[in-house]
Every structure is written in C-alpha cells, then in structure tokens.
C-alpha cells in the first residue's frame, strides 16, 4: 500500500483544493502503474538478452534494413569475422545489407505464395555461418538469426597425409568442388598461390592430377 500526504504551513486547504487532489489521484495511480510496468518489462528484456547471449545462436534486430537496434555479442562477433568491416558499428556490412534488402524485395512482391526463404551461408575451412531472415510486419524492421556450424570434414583430417595446414585447407576446398579462383577468395590468397600449393600437394601425395588428389582426400574422410 502506498500513501501520499499533502500539507501546508499556512492556512487550511479550501474545499476546492482537496477536490482537485482527489481528481489527480487517478492519474497518479496510473503513472505509478506505468512505471511498475516499464520496470518489469526492462527486467524481462534483461533476462531475455541474457538467455540469448548464453544460447548457441546469435540474434540481430534491425531498424529498416541496416541499423542495428539490438545485437547479441555472439552475433556481432560472427558478423565481424565472416563479413567485411563496417564503417559504422551500428550498421550492417555492405554485403550483408544487400542480402537483407534482397530478402525484403522478395517479400514485397505481390505473389499469392511467398518464395521459400533460403538462408545465407558463408563457409570457412572447418565451419560455416548460416544467417536467416525474419521479417517483422508490425514494424519497419526485421530479425536476423545467426548460427555457426562446425563442418564434419575438416582440414585437420588431411594433415596426417603429410600436408601443411594451408595445403590441407586448399585440398579440402578442392575436394568440395571449388575452383582455384574460388579457393583463393576463401583463403584470401591469389590463384597463383593456390596453384603452387596444389603442385606441392601432388608431389607429397605422389599423384599427378586434381582428381587423384581428391580421391585420396575422400579416402581420408572415409568416403572412398
């Protein structure tokens, strides 16, 4: 129970003044209840944010399609790792922004059946990041759910063949069907460097072609 007392040092209250205070009482009660509701909401949001931080997924809430209204620490870390640096800490990197805009354009079409929502997948040597888009129709914004997955077949399984770490990474991508140019982009090297690594791989494995090297890689994975 909460009580509010009003007093004055001079003359007594007039009949009109208690009436005004009585009319104000309803507004004071409503204001107090609003403050209580906001406090409970903040507590709930803090608990929810803590739960999201402890989960194995990352969450980003966007205003429009580029401005970050909320992002878990895990999500921000993955965005920094898998995408190019952003010019603003509260904005998406340009490549991720373009993908979000494309997803919004697909949903904006007047189709009776919306197109299936394919996640954005970015692969690294032994892991990959999946980004899923969820539209918020109640507001001008959207939600991104990020999840990192470890790949079953890693470069580490190829190192026992006598390869260096980098050579194992190159052979892993080649075994996944990537061209020299694609491998170069994934490993941040030049296609010429990839070609040189492949020459060393052929020599160490005692093979003469890309096909033979891939066959040995698949055998190491137990697939051949």
C-alpha positions as CSV (number, residue, x, y, z in Angstrom):
1,X,0.0,0.0,0.0
2,X,1.3,3.4,-0.9
3,X,0.1,6.6,0.7
4,X,0.6,10.2,-0.4
5,X,0.3,13.1,2.1
6,X,0.0,16.8,1.4
7,X,0.4,19.5,4.0
8,X,0.9,23.2,4.1
9,X,2.3,25.6,6.7
10,X,-0.2,28.4,6.2
11,X,-4.0,28.5,6.2
12,X,-6.0,25.3,5.8
13,X,-7.0,23.8,2.4
14,X,-10.0,25.2,0.7
15,X,-12.9,22.9,-0.3
16,X,-11.8,23.2,-3.9
17,X,-8.2,22.1,-3.3
18,X,-9.0,18.6,-1.9
19,X,-11.4,18.1,-4.8
20,X,-8.5,18.9,-7.2
21,X,-6.2,16.5,-5.4
22,X,-8.9,13.8,-5.5
23,X,-9.2,14.2,-9.2
24,X,-5.4,14.0,-9.5
25,X,-5.3,10.7,-7.6
26,X,-6.4,8.6,-10.6
27,X,-3.6,10.0,-12.7
28,X,-1.0,9.4,-10.0
29,X,-2.1,5.8,-9.7
30,X,-1.9,5.3,-13.5
31,X,1.5,6.9,-13.6
32,X,2.8,4.6,-10.8
33,X,1.4,1.5,-12.5
34,X,3.0,2.6,-15.8
35,X,6.4,2.9,-14.0
36,X,5.9,-0.5,-12.5
37,X,5.1,-2.0,-15.9
38,X,8.2,-0.4,-17.5
39,X,10.4,-1.7,-14.7
40,X,9.0,-5.2,-15.1
41,X,9.5,-5.0,-18.9
42,X,13.1,-3.9,-18.5
43,X,13.7,-6.9,-16.2
44,X,12.1,-9.3,-18.6
45,X,14.2,-7.8,-21.5
46,X,17.4,-8.1,-19.5
47,X,16.6,-11.8,-18.7
48,X,15.8,-12.4,-22.4
49,X,19.0,-10.7,-23.5
50,X,21.0,-12.8,-21.0
51,X,19.3,-16.0,-22.3
52,X,20.1,-15.1,-25.9
53,X,23.7,-14.4,-25.0
54,X,24.0,-17.9,-23.5
55,X,22.4,-19.7,-26.4
56,X,24.3,-21.2,-29.3
57,X,22.8,-18.7,-31.8
58,X,23.2,-15.0,-32.4
59,X,20.3,-12.5,-32.8
60,X,20.3,-9.1,-34.5
61,X,17.3,-6.8,-34.6
62,X,17.3,-4.2,-37.4
63,X,15.5,-0.9,-37.8
64,X,14.9,-0.6,-41.5
65,X,17.4,-2.8,-43.2
66,X,20.8,-1.6,-42.0
67,X,20.6,0.0,-38.5
68,X,21.3,-2.3,-35.5
69,X,18.7,-1.8,-32.8
70,X,19.9,-4.8,-30.8
71,X,22.6,-7.4,-31.3
72,X,23.9,-10.1,-29.1
73,X,27.7,-10.2,-28.5
74,X,27.9,-13.6,-30.3
75,X,26.1,-12.2,-33.4
76,X,28.3,-9.1,-33.6
77,X,31.4,-11.3,-33.3
78,X,30.3,-13.6,-36.1
79,X,29.4,-10.6,-38.3
80,X,32.9,-9.1,-37.8
81,X,34.5,-12.5,-38.5
82,X,32.6,-13.5,-41.6
83,X,31.9,-10.1,-43.3
84,X,34.0,-7.1,-44.3
85,X,34.4,-4.4,-41.7
86,X,31.5,-1.9,-41.4
87,X,32.1,1.8,-41.5
88,X,29.7,2.2,-38.5
89,X,29.4,-0.1,-35.5
90,X,25.6,0.2,-35.6
91,X,25.2,-0.6,-39.3
92,X,25.5,-3.8,-41.2
93,X,28.4,-4.5,-43.5
94,X,27.5,-3.7,-47.1
95,X,27.4,-7.3,-48.4
96,X,25.1,-8.4,-45.6
97,X,23.0,-5.2,-46.1
98,X,22.5,-6.1,-49.8
99,X,21.4,-9.6,-48.9
100,X,18.8,-8.2,-46.4
101,X,17.5,-5.8,-49.0
102,X,17.1,-8.7,-51.5
103,X,15.2,-10.7,-48.9
104,X,12.9,-7.7,-48.3
105,X,12.3,-7.3,-52.1
106,X,11.3,-10.9,-52.4
107,X,8.7,-10.5,-49.7
108,X,7.4,-7.2,-51.2
109,X,6.3,-9.0,-54.4
110,X,2.5,-9.5,-54.8
111,X,2.8,-13.3,-55.0
112,X,0.0,-15.4,-53.5
113,X,2.6,-17.8,-52.3
114,X,5.8,-16.3,-50.9
115,X,9.1,-17.7,-52.2
116,X,11.0,-20.0,-49.8
117,X,13.4,-18.2,-47.6
118,X,16.9,-19.6,-48.2
119,X,19.5,-18.8,-45.5
120,X,22.7,-17.0,-46.3
121,X,25.6,-19.4,-45.9
122,X,29.3,-18.4,-45.6
123,X,31.8,-21.2,-45.4
124,X,35.2,-21.2,-43.8
125,X,37.7,-24.1,-43.8
126,X,36.2,-26.0,-40.9
127,X,33.0,-24.1,-40.2
128,X,30.2,-22.1,-41.7
129,X,27.8,-19.4,-40.7
130,X,24.1,-19.5,-41.5
131,X,22.1,-16.3,-41.5
132,X,18.2,-16.5,-41.5
133,X,16.0,-13.5,-42.2
134,X,12.7,-13.0,-40.3
135,X,10.5,-10.0,-41.2
136,X,8.7,-8.0,-38.6
137,X,5.4,-7.0,-40.2
138,X,4.4,-4.9,-37.1
139,X,7.3,-2.5,-37.6
140,X,9.7,-1.3,-40.2
141,X,12.4,-3.8,-39.3
142,X,13.5,-7.4,-39.3
143,X,15.3,-10.0,-37.3
144,X,18.4,-11.9,-38.3
145,X,19.2,-15.3,-36.6
146,X,22.8,-16.4,-36.9
147,X,24.2,-19.9,-36.3
148,X,27.7,-21.2,-36.7
149,X,28.2,-24.9,-37.5
150,X,31.3,-27.0,-37.5
151,X,31.8,-29.0,-40.7
152,X,32.1,-32.7,-40.4
153,X,35.1,-32.9,-42.7
154,X,37.9,-30.6,-41.7
155,X,41.4,-29.8,-42.9
156,X,42.8,-31.4,-39.8
157,X,41.8,-34.8,-41.2
158,X,44.1,-34.2,-44.2
159,X,47.2,-33.2,-42.3
160,X,48.2,-36.8,-41.5
161,X,48.8,-37.2,-45.2
162,X,51.9,-35.1,-44.7
163,X,50.4,-31.8,-45.7
164,X,50.9,-28.4,-44.1
165,X,47.9,-26.7,-42.5
166,X,47.5,-24.4,-45.6
167,X,47.9,-27.3,-48.0
168,X,45.3,-29.3,-46.2
169,X,42.9,-26.3,-46.4
170,X,43.5,-26.0,-50.1
171,X,42.9,-29.7,-50.7
172,X,39.7,-29.6,-48.6
173,X,38.2,-26.9,-50.7
174,X,39.3,-28.6,-53.9
175,X,37.6,-31.8,-52.6
176,X,34.4,-29.7,-52.2
177,X,34.5,-28.8,-55.9
178,X,35.9,-25.3,-55.6
179,X,38.0,-23.9,-58.5
180,X,41.4,-22.3,-57.9
181,X,39.9,-18.9,-58.1
182,X,37.2,-19.7,-55.5
183,X,39.7,-21.3,-53.2
184,X,41.8,-18.1,-53.5
185,X,38.9,-16.0,-52.4
186,X,38.0,-18.2,-49.5
187,X,41.6,-18.3,-48.2
188,X,42.5,-14.7,-49.0
189,X,45.3,-15.6,-51.3
190,X,46.0,-15.3,-55.1
191,X,45.0,-18.0,-57.6
192,X,48.7,-18.4,-58.4
193,X,49.4,-19.2,-54.7
194,X,46.7,-21.8,-54.8
195,X,48.2,-23.4,-57.9
196,X,51.6,-23.5,-56.2
197,X,50.1,-25.2,-53.1
198,X,48.4,-27.8,-55.4
199,X,51.8,-28.6,-57.0
200,X,53.3,-29.3,-53.6
201,X,50.2,-31.4,-52.7
202,X,50.6,-33.5,-55.8
203,X,54.3,-34.0,-55.0
204,X,53.7,-35.0,-51.4
205,X,50.8,-37.3,-52.2
206,X,52.6,-38.9,-55.1
207,X,49.7,-38.1,-57.5
208,X,49.7,-36.3,-60.9
209,X,46.2,-34.7,-61.1
210,X,43.5,-32.9,-59.2
211,X,41.2,-36.0,-59.5
212,X,43.8,-38.3,-57.8
213,X,44.4,-35.8,-55.0
214,X,40.6,-35.5,-54.4
215,X,40.3,-39.3,-54.3
216,X,42.9,-39.5,-51.6
217,X,41.2,-36.7,-49.6
218,X,37.8,-38.6,-49.9
219,X,39.6,-41.7,-48.7
220,X,40.8,-39.9,-45.6
221,X,37.2,-38.8,-45.0
222,X,36.1,-42.5,-45.2
223,X,34.1,-41.7,-48.4
224,X,36.1,-43.6,-51.0
